[in-house]
Amino acid sequence: MLRISRRAEYGIIATQFMAREFERLVSVKEISDSMDLSFDFLSKTLQALLKTGIVVSQKGVRGGYKLARNPEKISLYDIIDSLEDKKAIVECLEPKGDSCEKAKICTIKTPLYNLQSKIDKIFSDTSIAEIAKETKQSGSCENEIIKVNYAR
C-alpha cells in the first residue's frame, strides 16, 4: 500500500509540533523528547527542511527551529516534496521515469496518473496547521499516526 517514508513522517511530526509552538523557537531535543523520535534522524530531517526554506533556525544556547511561514501556508505536499526524492506512486510517473519497458502496451499509466493527481491534491490542500489542530483536538500528539483517507 501507499506509504510515506519515515523521513517525511518525521518532517510532518516536527512541523506539526512547531505549528503548535509557532511563536517560539523549539530545539531538536524538545521535539525529540516530546514526540519520542530519534534525535539524530530528526536533526538530519530538520536540516533538510532548513535547506528548502520550510523552517528557519537560530544557533546558540537559546537557539532552535521554527516554521519559516504561517502553518496555514505550509502544505503536507511542501514538506514531503522537501524530503523525498521520489514522490510518485509508480516509477513511470517520476520526472525521469520514462524508461519503462512496458510503455508501448501499458494500460494503467493514465489511470495511475489521475490517481497521483488526486493524492497530490489532498497533500497540497492539507496544511500543517490542520494537522496541528486535529492533533490538539484529539488530546494526544505522542507518536500520532497520520492517516490520509483517500476515499474523500
N, C-alpha and C positions, 0 to 999 in steps of 0.2 A: 504494500500500500504506500501511498504517497507520504513522505515523512520529511520534515525539515531537519537539518543537521544539528548536532549538539552545539556547534559554534553559533548558529542562528538562534537556537533556543536560549543560549546564554546571553546573546545580544538583546533579545526581546525581554528576558527577565531583568537584565541590568537597566535597560532604558525604561522599563516599566517602574522599577524602583526609583530611578531618577525623576520620572514624571511625578511620582507621589511626593518627592522631595525637591520640587522644581526650583525653589528659591535659594537652595544652598548647594555647596559642593559636597559630594559624598566620596569617601575613599573606597578603593578596591576592597580593602579589608572589611569595611562596614557592609558592603553589598555581599561579599563572600560569606561572612559570618551570618548575616541575616537570612540569606537565601540558601545556605548550606551548599555553596558552589566551590569548585576548585579555584583557589586563589591564582595560581599560575595561568591556568587556562582562561580565567576571567580577565586577567591582566592583558593577555595577548588579544583577546576579543575586544576589549576597550581600546587598545592601541589601534586596531583596525578601524573601529568606529571613529576614532580621533582623526585618522588619516583621511577619511571620507567626509568629515565635517558633521557627523551626526552628534558628536559630543565635543566639548572643549575641556581642557584640563588646566590646572594650575599646580605648579610644583611647590614643594615646601612643606613645612610642618602642618600648616592648615590647608594644604592643597587637596586636590581631588578632582572629580569629574562632575560635569553637569551637562544637561542637554544643550545643544547649540541653539535651538529654537523652541518655540512653544510646542508642547507634546501633541497638540491638535494638528500641527503641521508636519509631523513625522509619521509616516505610514509604516506598517509592517513590511511592505514591499521595499521601502527605503533601507530598512535595517537588513533584510535578507539580501538585497542587492549589494549592500556594502560588505557582506561577509561571505557570500557564496560565489564561486566561480561558475558553477553550473546551477541554473535555476529552472530549466525546462523539465517536464515530466518524462520526456524521451529524448534521446541523443539527437535525433534528426531535427528537433526544434531549437537546438542550441545555435547561436550565431554561426559557428563553424561546423555545423552538423550536417553538411550536405554530402557526406561520403557514404551514405547508406547503400549497401549492395542490393537492397530490395526496392530502391526508389522507383524503378520503372513499373513495378507491379503492386506497389503499396496502395492499400485501400483505406488506411487508417490515419494518414498524416493530416488530412483536412479535419476530420472529427477531433483528433487529438489537439490540433492547433486551436480549434474552437473551445475545447475544454481548458487548454492552457490559458487562453484569453480570459475565461471566467475566473479561473484561480487567481491570475494576476490582478484582476479587478477586485476580487474580495480582499486580497492583501493590500492593494492600493487604497481601497476605500476604508480600511480599518486603521485608525490612528492609535498610536501608543497611549494616548490619553484615554481612549475607550477601553483598552486592555487594563490600564491602571484603575479606571473607575469600576470595571467589573470585578477586579480583584478586591478592591476596597469594599465593595458592597457584599461580596461573599464572606468577608470577615477573615479570610485566610490568604496569605501570599506565600507561605513557605512551600517551596517545591511545587508551585502551582502548575498543573498540567494544562498546556494551551491546546485547546481543541478548536478546530475550524470545522464548522458544519457546512459541507459542500452542497447540501440539499436545500439551500436557501431559495 
